[in-house]
Amino acid sequence: MKKKQYVFPLLFLSLLSITCTGKNTTENKSKHIESSFLAEEKPNSKQQKSDEAVAYFAAGCFWCVEAIFEHVKGVRDAVSGYAGGEKPNPTYREVGRGLTKHAEAVAVYYNPKEVDFATLVSVFFGSHDPTTKNRQGPDRGAQYRSIAFYSNPTEKAIIESQIEALLDAKIFVRITTEVIPFENFYKAEAYHQNYEKRNPNNPYVKQVSIPRLNRFKKRFPELLKKN
């Protein structure tokens, strides 16, 4: 079986001031985002359908992760939110300030007849750097930690098997991803949904999100939706 190469180029130092939370101007950015367009709900972000399953992952900024999974065949929708913490119904600012122990996460609604959980786990590990604890690219903090959530023993075994395979193949020298049971997922504020698609000229989107998506597309062309 041909090994996939997971190479993560270093980001330029200039990107350190451009983060998913805009830490250099967190308050102003949040206010600007909230007032810059109507906070409409995603039209297709509905509850799980009868023929669907849901997988949950945290892999850095949810703007990036949502966009990646939404390009995968068999995935109907990916929803940005918060998971892995303690506080019910957290807000973006609370999560960003480390007050909730939640991570930025995505709920992936998919059809198991078109794409299986193991493939989604491969997408997860192949589209972010699971070796950096509490950091993903220019984004730092526990809210950006890597987490693979499982809803049953079978999903846990799939995640752990892939971690073992990646380490055995020396694709990664270490993996800091948390493997924890899924408990709760809280949908993020409406202005975060489809953020990359709706804000293509945002500096973070242009310099971090879109390049990350393009790297994923190059590595996994066989998994991409036709349109």
N, C-alpha and C positions, 0 to 999 in steps of 0.2 A: 504494500500500500504506500503510495507516494506521500511523503510527509509534506504538510503545508508549512511554509516558512512564515513565522510571525515576527516581522521586523518592525520596530517602533522607532522612527527617526527622532532625534533630539529636536525639541522646539527651540526656536530662537529666543534669546533672552528678552527680546522685546515683547514676547507673548506673556511674560510673567505678570504684566500689568493688565492683561485682558483675561478676565475669568468669567465663568458662567454666572457667578453672583455679582460680578463687577466690584470686587472688593476695594478697588481704589476709589469708587464712588457708589458704594452699595445703596445708600439711602436715596440719592438722587436718581440712580438708575432704576430702582424699583418704582419710584414715583413716576418717572418718565415712561416706563413700560406700561404701567397701569393706565396712564392717561393718553397714550399714543394711539390706541385703537380700541374699538369696542371689544369687550371681553365676552365673545360669543362662545357657546359650547361647541365642541367638535360635533358635527352632525352625525358622524358614524360611531361615536364613542358611547355605545349603548351597552346594556348589561349583556352578560354572556348568553349566546344563543345555544339552542339545544344541541347542535352538532359541533360545538366548540369546546376547547379547553383553554385555560389561562395559565401562563407561566410568568414568573416575576423575577426580575433581575435588577441589580444596581451596578453600574459600571462607569461612574463619573457623572458628568453633567447630563441630566435627563433630556435636554434638547437634542444632544448628539445620539443618545441611545435610542430614543423614540424614532428618530429618522432612519436609523440603521434597520431596526426591526420592521418598520413599515415597508421596506423595500424587499422583504423576504417573501417568496412564494408561499401561499398558504396562510399568511398572517393577514387578518382582516383589519386589525387596528392595534396600535400601541398607544398607551395612555400614560402620561407623565404623572408622577405622584411621589408619595413618601412611604417608606416601609422600613422595618427593622428596628424601630424605636419604641418609645413608651407612651408618648403623649397622644391622646385622641385628637383627630382633626387639627393637625399642626398647620401653621402658616409657613410660607416661604422664608420670611424673615426669621421666624423662630428656628427653623431647621438650619438656616445659614449661620445663626449665632450659636449653634451647638446646644440649644436648650431642650432638645427633644430626643436625641440619640438616633433619630431617623436618618436614613440615607436617601438621596434623590434616586428614585427607582422608576421602573416602567412595568405596567401590566400588559402582557402580550396576548391578545386574543387570536387564537389560531385554530385551523381545522386539522385535526390529527390525521385525516385521510390524505392531506396534501403535504404536510410537514410534521415530523415527529419531534418529541421533546429533545431527543438526543441531538438533532440537527440544530435546534435553537440553542442548546448548550454550546455547540461548536461555534455558532455565530457569536455567542457571548464571549467565549475565550479568544476568538479570532478577531475581535473588533475593539479590544481595549488591552491595556497592560495590567495583568493581574499580579505583577510583582511589586508594585509600589503601594505601600500601606498608606491609607488615608490620603491618596493623591492620584490624580489622573491628569496628565499633561500639566497645564498651568494652574489647574484647580487643586487647592489644598484644603484639607479638613476632613473630619470623619464623615461628613455628609456625602463625600465623594468616594467612599471606600467601595471595594468590590465585594458583592454579595450574590450568591446563587441560592435562591430560595427553593425549597422542595415542599410539595404538598402530600407526598406519600413516600413509603420506603423505596419504591421503584425509581422515582425521580432522584432521590438521594443517592442511590446506587449508581445511576447514570452519571451524575455530577462527579462523584468520587472516582469513578472509573476513568473519566476523561482527565481529571487532574493527575491521576497516577500515570496515565499514558503520556501526557504532556511532559511530566517530570522524567519518566523513563527514557523518552526520546530526546531529552535535554533541549526541548524547545524553550522551556523556561528553567532557570536554575532554582527558582523558588516560586511559590504561588501563595499569596497572602489572602486570597479570596475566602470570605466566610461562607460556610455551607450551613445554613440554618433553616429550621422549619418555618414555613409561611404562617403568619398570624393575621396581620391586618395590612391593608393597603388603603391609603387616603389619597384620593385624586387631587392633584395640584390645581392651583387657581387657573381659571380659564385662559388667562393670557399666556400661560406656559404651553398650552396644547398646540401642537403643530408649529412650534415657535420657529424652527429652522426654515420651514417652508414659507411662513408668513413674514419672516424678517430676513430675507437673503442679504440685505446690505448691512446688517448689524456687524460691527467689527469682529466680535467673537465668532459669530456664525461664519463669516468669510475666512477667518484665519485659523479656526480650530474645527468647527463642526463640519463644514463642507469638505475640507481635506480629509478628515477622519472618515466621513461617509465614502469618499472616493477611494480611499485605501481599502475599505471593506469591499466595495464593488469590484475592485481589481483582484482581490484575493478569492472572492466567492462568486464569480460570474454565473455559475450554474444554479445558484440559489435565488437569483434576482427575478422579480416579476417582469413580464414582458413590457408592460407600460410603466 
